[in-house]
Amino acid sequence: MFDPGVVPPVETDAPRLWMLVQRDRVLLREADAALAGQREADRLPRTGAAHFIGMLDGQPVWTAGVEDEAEAGKGWHFCDLFSVYGMANEEIWMAAGRAVQIVEWERINRFCGRCGIPNEAVSSERSMRCPQCRLLRFPQLSPAIITLIHRGDEVLLARSHRFPEGLFSALAGFVEPGETVEGALAREVEEEVGLQVTNLEYRGSQPWPFPNSLMLGFFAEYAGGDIVLEDEEIAAADWFPVSELPNIPGPISIANRLITSWVARHQGG
């Protein structure tokens, strides 16, 4: 089990594990997708500070960036986050996503954005502070909604221009400043496919480190309108019976969980 954290335990005899990050990839052992130990952490040249990110099965996990030119070494390789999901369990994937985001946050906040002075890490929380103007910089999270719209025994699925041909998913979009999550959902649905929805049902969330989103998942009931595509965002959208779904995202995505859980609910009566 991975338990995210900010402040490392004061007393522990467990050896450190390391989620070492090179750009947007993490170091794992080729044989079994295990995390690096202290030996690998000492061998590879780092680009910044070490950050505690949590406990994995009772062992403290730390992360740090390593230089772009550094070689993984025999028996190790740097893996992108999509590959990590296929190689390791979900707990390691969560730790990897957290590590990549924290290392990137440190990289882009080395200097104060207000006065240009080098920032200093705050030990008691996940933040960087300017020693001159005291501006605090926390890791950036971009909240986004993703919603599965249902109508009788049908669900609305759409295909982004970025998707491979034939792949359809639930509608998603970012929450704007000053906007509620519910307001963002209604706006995104109307903007992207011209529909109105009602009876929103929150279904869960998922950190989505591509690069720093937090996905908030909903069911929503169709309330009116005809499908009108927002051409710049949506390549295709249609209603699909739950018994005849197209190709959908894999289990790495909350979209998959929304779709499969709705199918299970519908088929269960």
C-alpha positions in Angstrom: 0.0 0.0 0.0 1.2 3.5 -0.9 0.4 6.2 1.7 1.4 9.7 0.4 3.2 12.0 2.8 5.1 15.2 3.1 7.1 14.9 6.3 9.3 11.8 6.7 8.9 9.6 9.8 11.3 10.6 12.6 12.1 7.1 13.5 12.2 4.1 11.1 14.7 1.3 10.5 13.3 0.6 7.1 15.7 1.3 4.2 14.8 4.1 1.8 13.3 3.4 -1.5 13.8 5.9 -4.4 11.6 6.9 -7.2 14.3 8.6 -9.3 13.0 10.8 -12.1 14.6 11.6 -15.5 12.4 14.2 -17.3 9.0 12.5 -17.1 10.3 8.9 -16.6 11.0 6.9 -13.4 13.7 4.4 -12.7 12.6 0.8 -12.2 14.3 -2.6 -12.1 13.8 -4.4 -15.3 13.3 -7.9 -13.7 10.4 -7.0 -11.4 9.6 -3.2 -11.7 11.1 -2.7 -8.2 12.0 0.8 -7.0 15.7 1.8 -6.6 17.5 1.5 -3.3 20.2 3.8 -1.8 22.9 2.4 -4.0 21.3 3.5 -7.2 20.3 6.9 -5.7 24.0 7.5 -4.8 25.2 6.4 -8.2 23.1 8.7 -10.4 23.8 12.4 -10.6 20.9 14.5 -9.3 19.5 17.8 -10.5 17.8 18.9 -7.3 16.9 18.1 -3.7 15.5 14.9 -2.3 11.8 14.9 -1.4 9.9 12.4 0.8 6.7 11.4 -1.0 5.2 8.7 1.3 5.4 5.1 2.6 5.2 2.0 0.4 4.4 -1.1 2.3 6.1 0.3 5.4 9.2 1.7 3.6 9.9 5.4 3.1 9.9 6.5 -0.5 11.9 9.5 -1.7 12.2 11.1 -5.0 14.8 13.3 -6.8 15.5 14.3 -10.4 18.5 12.9 -12.2 20.4 14.4 -15.1 19.1 13.9 -18.6 22.4 12.3 -19.7 22.5 9.8 -16.8 22.3 6.1 -17.9 20.1 3.8 -16.0 22.7 1.1 -15.6 22.6 -2.7 -16.1 19.3 -4.2 -15.0 17.5 -0.8 -14.7 15.5 1.4 -17.1 13.7 4.7 -17.1 10.0 4.2 -17.9 7.3 6.7 -18.8 4.1 6.6 -16.6 2.0 4.8 -19.1 4.6 2.0 -19.3 4.8 1.9 -15.5 1.1 1.1 -15.3 1.6 -1.9 -17.5 4.6 -3.2 -15.6 3.7 -2.6 -11.9 0.8 -2.4 -9.5 -1.4 0.6 -9.1 0.3 1.6 -5.8 3.7 2.0 -7.6 2.0 3.8 -10.4 0.5 6.3 -7.9 4.0 6.8 -6.3 5.5 7.3 -9.7 3.0 9.9 -10.7 3.5 11.8 -7.4 7.3 11.7 -7.9 7.2 13.0 -11.5 4.9 15.9 -10.4 7.0 16.9 -7.4 10.3 16.8 -9.3 8.8 19.0 -12.1 7.3 21.4 -9.5 10.8 21.8 -8.0 12.4 22.3 -11.4 10.1 25.2 -12.5 10.1 26.9 -9.1 13.7 27.2 -8.4 13.4 31.0 -8.5 10.8 33.3 -7.2 8.3 34.4 -9.9 7.9 37.8 -8.3 11.4 39.0 -7.5 13.7 36.4 -9.1 15.5 35.3 -5.8 16.3 31.6 -5.5 13.5 29.8 -3.6 14.1 27.7 -0.4 12.2 24.5 0.4 9.9 24.6 3.5 10.5 21.6 5.6 7.1 21.4 7.3 5.0 21.4 4.1 5.2 20.9 0.4 6.1 24.4 -0.7 9.0 26.7 -1.9 9.4 30.1 -0.2 11.2 33.2 -1.5 13.5 34.3 1.3 13.1 38.0 0.2 9.4 38.6 -0.5 8.1 35.4 1.2 6.0 34.3 -1.8 5.0 30.7 -1.4 4.8 28.3 -4.3 2.9 25.0 -3.8 2.7 22.1 -6.3 0.2 23.1 -9.0 -2.9 21.0 -9.5 -5.4 21.5 -12.3 -8.8 20.2 -11.4 -10.8 18.7 -14.3 -14.2 17.1 -14.6 -14.9 13.9 -16.5 -18.5 12.9 -17.0 -20.4 10.0 -18.4 -23.8 11.1 -19.7 -26.6 8.5 -19.8 -30.0 8.4 -21.4 -32.0 5.2 -20.8 -29.8 2.3 -21.9 -27.4 4.6 -23.8 -24.3 6.5 -22.9 -22.8 9.4 -24.7 -19.1 8.9 -25.7 -16.9 11.2 -27.7 -13.6 11.0 -29.6 -11.0 13.8 -29.3 -8.8 14.6 -32.3 -5.9 13.4 -30.2 -7.4 9.9 -29.8 -6.5 7.0 -32.0 -9.2 6.1 -34.6 -12.1 4.3 -33.0 -11.3 5.2 -29.4 -14.1 6.9 -27.5 -14.3 8.2 -24.0 -16.4 10.3 -21.5 -16.4 14.1 -21.9 -13.7 15.9 -19.9 -12.5 19.5 -19.3 -10.8 21.8 -16.9 -12.4 23.9 -14.2 -12.0 27.6 -14.8 -11.0 30.1 -12.1 -14.0 31.2 -10.1 -16.1 28.3 -11.4 -17.7 25.4 -9.4 -17.1 21.9 -10.4 -20.8 21.5 -11.2 -20.7 24.6 -13.3 -17.6 23.5 -15.2 -19.3 20.1 -16.0 -22.5 21.8 -17.4 -20.4 24.3 -19.4 -18.0 21.7 -20.8 -20.8 19.4 -21.9 -22.7 22.2 -23.6 -19.6 23.6 -25.2 -18.3 20.3 -26.5 -21.5 18.5 -27.6 -24.4 21.0 -27.2 -26.3 19.0 -24.6 -27.8 19.9 -21.2 -27.5 17.6 -18.2 -29.1 17.1 -14.8 -28.9 14.8 -11.7 -25.1 14.9 -11.3 -23.6 12.0 -9.3 -20.1 12.2 -8.0 -18.3 8.9 -8.6 -14.7 9.5 -7.4 -11.4 11.1 -8.4 -8.1 10.2 -9.8 -4.7 11.9 -9.8 -3.7 12.2 -13.5 -0.1 13.3 -13.8 -0.1 14.3 -17.4 1.2 16.7 -16.3 -0.7 17.7 -13.1 -4.5 17.2 -13.3 -6.9 15.9 -10.7 -9.8 14.2 -12.4 -13.2 14.4 -10.7 -15.6 11.8 -12.1 -19.4 12.1 -12.5 -22.4 10.4 -13.9 -24.9 12.9 -15.4 -28.4 12.4 -16.8 -29.3 13.7 -20.3 -31.7 16.7 -19.9 -32.0 18.0 -23.5 -30.5 19.2 -26.7 -29.1 17.7 -29.9 -25.4 16.7 -30.4 -23.6 19.7 -31.9 -19.8 19.1 -32.0 -17.2 21.7 -30.9 -15.1 21.0 -34.0 -11.7 22.1 -32.5 -12.0 19.7 -29.6 -14.3 16.9 -30.6 -13.9 14.7 -33.7 -17.0 12.6 -33.1 -19.7 11.9 -30.5 -22.7 9.6 -30.4 -25.1 7.7 -28.2 -24.1 4.0 -27.7 -26.2 1.2 -26.1 -24.4 -0.3 -23.1 -24.4 -3.6 -25.0 -22.6 -2.2 -28.0 -19.9 0.0 -26.7 -17.0 1.1 -29.0 -13.3 0.8 -28.0 -12.8 2.7 -24.7 -9.8 3.8 -22.6 -8.0 1.1 -20.6 -8.2 0.6 -16.9 -5.4 3.1 -16.2 -8.1 5.9 -16.7 -11.0 6.9 -14.5 -12.9 7.1 -17.8 -12.8 3.3 -18.0 -14.1 3.0 -14.4 -17.0 5.4 -15.1 -18.0 3.5 -18.2 -17.7 0.0 -16.8 -19.4 0.9 -13.5 -22.3 2.4 -15.3 -22.6 -0.8 -17.5 -22.5 -2.9 -14.4 -25.2 -0.8 -12.7 -27.4 -0.8 -15.7 -27.1 -4.6 -16.3 -27.8 -5.2 -12.6 -31.2 -3.7 -13.0 
